[in-house]
Every structure is written in C-alpha cells, then in structure tokens.
Amino acid sequence: MIRGLYTASSGMMVQMTRQDVLSNNLANVNTAGFKKDVVVSQDFPSMLLERMGETERRGSAPRPAEPVRIGSLGTGTAIADIFTDHSLGSLRATQNPLDFALGPDTYFMVETPQGTAYTRNGAFTLNADGRLVTGSGYAVMGKEGYIESEEKMDFDGQGNVLQDGEIINAFNIVRVNDPDRFSKIGDDLLVLEGQDPEVLDNPQVMLGHLEISNVNAIQEMVDLITVVRSYEVLQKVIQSQDSTLDKVINQVGRL
C-alpha cells in the first residue's frame, strides 16, 4: 500500500509538469515564431509478480507447485524529456514593413546582454536611435554590425538592407541543421549549444509576413483538460490508499 502512494504521487508530479508546459504553450499562442514544448514521460521498471507457496498432489504426496505468473506491476512514472516541436507555423500577412518571416530551419541573429541568441520571431521595430530591435529591445544583427540608419531603410527578399536603392547591410541569418540543440531563454529567444550555425548568403525572407505560433489552441485545451482529470483520478487513488492504511493500522492492528 505504501508503494501505491508513491506510484500515484509520481503520476501527479508528471501531470503538474505537463500542466505547466501546456499553460506556457497556450500563453504564447499569439507569439510570432513560438515553438511549442512537449512532455515525454517514462515508466519506472515494472515488477514481475508470481504466485508462490501453493502445493499440488503428485501421486499420493503433496509437493510444491510451480510458481504461477500473475503479470507485471508498474512502479510509477517520471519525466523523460521536455522537447521543443520545431515544425513550421502558418504565415500571416501583416503588410508591416518591419515584419519578416523566414524559410525552414533558419533564424535571425540577435544580440543580448548574455551574448548571441537566435529567433524566428520577425516582429521587429525601430528604437529611438534608428536601430532595428526585437519586441524586447534586443538588437537584430546584420553582417555589417547593427542594422540601423538615421534615414529610411528598405529590405528585399534576400535579407538585404537598402537605402536609396543601395545595399548598406544584410540580415545575419543562419541555418541550424539540428534545432534540438537549441535551449529557450525567454523572450522567444534561443541559444545554441555544441554546434556552429551556417551563415546564409541568400536566405529566404518574406516581407510583411509573420510566422505564427505552431500551437494548436484547441488541442492544447483538450490536453489540459485530460491532465486535470488524470490528476484528480490519482488524487482519489491516494485518498483510497490512505483510507485503507488507516483501517489496517487502527482496526486490523488492534486484533
């Protein structure tokens, strides 16, 4: 019975983590370029149960019977991994000249106080200094340093920055072959570990478009309801185990 308490409580902890991840996905359903997270769980090693101690009659004398296999018993569950689904989201036309969308597996390079970061969220703005920045104020990097100008800037579909028809800079857009090496750091930014990205000379940039989040709000809501119900069931299992233990200690123990 004690093992049952641990088994049920481990399941509740997994459901709490799933709820946190699903809630974060739903909170970012309208965040451009956001990639949803998925929780993967695994079970602890199962126990093989056999019925032993029985006898059978062979001839005239009883002899020990062979153990009878009952089946396996799960001992709980745990989080195996939380991975990011990097599948593409749909494109939405905004007609905003500072909105950009990228092709598959490519990312804008951004400078943060902690170092270089990457993002697919192309909803940029100009700060007071005429510098192109993310919604959180981090500078978007170009091949010639910051993308900035005191005069009006134009852009083309290859990521070039134009002024009076002449190229003055270009987006520093990179391709990453293994996006699973990315780690999220907030503000829709990613950091890369153990891999050098490939800088592209002619990237695909769609002007006046944004890649919307790949979160399916309806599916996430259904999953969230499933999580809550699973948590409630496990809660009732613990209550039942607790009630049984109470009877064993306070009633059976008196006999």
N, C-alpha and C positions, 0 to 999 in steps of 0.2 A: 504493500500500500504506500509505503514511503517512496518507492520508486515511481509509483503513479503520480505523486505530487511533482516530482522532478520532471517527469516526462511532459506533463501538462504545462508546467511553468515554462519549460524550454520552448514549447509551441507558442505560448503567449508572448514571449520575448521576440520571436521571429515575426509575429503579427504586428507587434508595436513598431519594429523596424520597417516592415512593409508599409504601414500606415504613414510613417514619416516620409518615405520615398514617394509614395503616391500623392501625398499632400503637396510636396515640393513640385512634382510634375504638374499638378493642377494649378498651382500658384504661378507657373511660368507658361501656361498655355498660350498666352498672348505675347511672349517674349520672342522676338525675331531670332532665328538661328538656334534656339534652345533644343537640346537633345535630351530625351527622357532617360531616366535611370530605371533599371530593372533589378529586382532582388532575386537571387538564386539561393535556394535552401537545400540542405542535405540532411540525411538522417544519420544518427549515431549508429554504430554497429548493432545489428539485431542479434538477439539471443535465440538459440535453437532450444525448444522445450521438448522433453521426452518424459513419458510416464513410466516410472520405475517402481520396483518394490512389489510387483504382483507375482503371483505363482500360477503355475499350470500343472495339471496332472499328466505325467508321462508314465503309463503303466499304472502301478498302484501307489507310487510315491509322488507327492507334490515337489516340484522343482521350480527355481526362479525362472520367470518368463523373460523373454527378450524385451528390452525397452520399446515402448510404442511411441513413435514420433507424433507429437501434437501439432507442431508448427513453429513459426518464428514470432518473437515478441519485440516490437520496436522499443527503443530506449530513449527516444527524444529526437529533436531536430535542432539545427543550427544554421546560421547564415554561412553559405559557401562563398558568395561573392555579390557585390553590387556593381554591375557593369552598365556602361552607357550605350544606348542604342544610337548609332551614328547614321541611321538611314535618313535620307533627304526629306525635308518638309516641302510642302507645296509653295509655289511662288505667288506673291500678291503684288499687283501693280499699284504703286503709290503716286507716281508722277512727281515725286520729290527728287530734285536733282542731287541731293546728298544721301539718297538711299541706294544701296548696292547689294546685289546678290551674286554668289559665286557658283562655279561648277562643282562637281563632286570632288571630295577629298582635298579641297583647297581652303586656305584660311588667310585672313588678314593678320598682319603682324602689328602688335600693339606694345607700346612702352608703358610699364607700370613702375611704381617705386620699388617693387620686388624684382624687377627685371623684365625680360621679354615674355609676352604672353600672346595667345592666338585666339581668334574668334571668327565665327561665321555670321555674327550679327552686324550687318552693314548699315544700321541706322545711325549715321554719323551727323555731327553738327559742326559749326564753326564757333570757336571761342572768341573772346574779345581781342585776341591777337591775330585773328585770321587763320588759326591753325585748326586742321581737321581733327576732331576728337570723337571718342565714343560717347554714349549717353552718360557714362560715369565720369567723363572728363579726361580719360587717358588718350595720349597722342597716338594717332594712327601713323605707322612708319612707312616711309617711301624709300626707294632705292637711293635717293639723294638726301636722306635725313627726313626731318619732319615735312609733312605735306601742308604748306602754308603759303600765304601770299597776302599782300595788302590790297591787291586788286582781285577782280572776279576770276575764279578758276572754272574751267570746264573739264570734262572727263570723256573718255571714249571706252569702247567695249574691250580693249586690251589692257585696261588699267592705267593708261597714260593720263597725266595731269597736264592740261593745256592752258595756255594763256595767250590770247591774240593769235590762236592757231598754231603756236609753237609748243613743243613738249618741254616742260620745265621740271617734271618729276614723274614718278610712276609708283603705283602701289607696290609694296613689298609683299607679294602674295606667294605663299609656299604650298607645296603638296606634301602630304604625310601619308606614307604607304600603310602604316599600322596605327590607326587612330586609337586603338585600345591603350596605347602608351600615354594618352592624354590624361591629365587629372584636372578636375574642376576646382577653381579657386574663388568662385563667386563673380558677380557682375557679368555673367555669361562669358567668362574668360577661361582659357585652358593653358596649362603649362605642359611641356613635353619632356619626357624622361627617356634617356637611353637611345635617342635617335636624332639624327641631324636632318631637318626638313630640306626639301629640294626647292630652291627659289626658281619660280617660273618666269620665263622671258615674255611669253604671250598668253597670259591667263585669260579665262573666260569671265567677263564681268558684265552683268546685266544692269543697266542704268535704270533708275526709277522703279526698282523692284526690291522686295524683301523676301527672304526665305522664312516662312512662318514656322513655328514650333512643330515638331513631329509628334506632339502629344495628342492622342485621341481622347478628348474630354469625356465622351460618353463611356468609353471603355475603362478609363481610369476611375470614373464614378462607380461603375459596376464592380470593379476590383476592390474599391474602397469599402463598398457595402459587404462584399464577401469577407474582407478582412475583419470588419466589425463583428459580423455574425460568427466567424470562426473563433474570435477572441471570447465572445460570450459563451460559446459552447465549452471551450477549455476552462473558462471560469466556473461553469457549473460542474465540470469534472472534478476540479479541485474542491469545490464545496461538498460534492458527494464523497470524495476520499476523506475529507476532514470529518464528515459526519460518521463514516464507518470507523475511523480511528477512535473517535470519541466513544462509540459503543464498545469497541474492543477494550479500551483502557478502563472505562468507568463501569461497564456492565459485565463483560466476559472476565475481566481481570479480577472481579470480586469473588468469582466462583472458585 
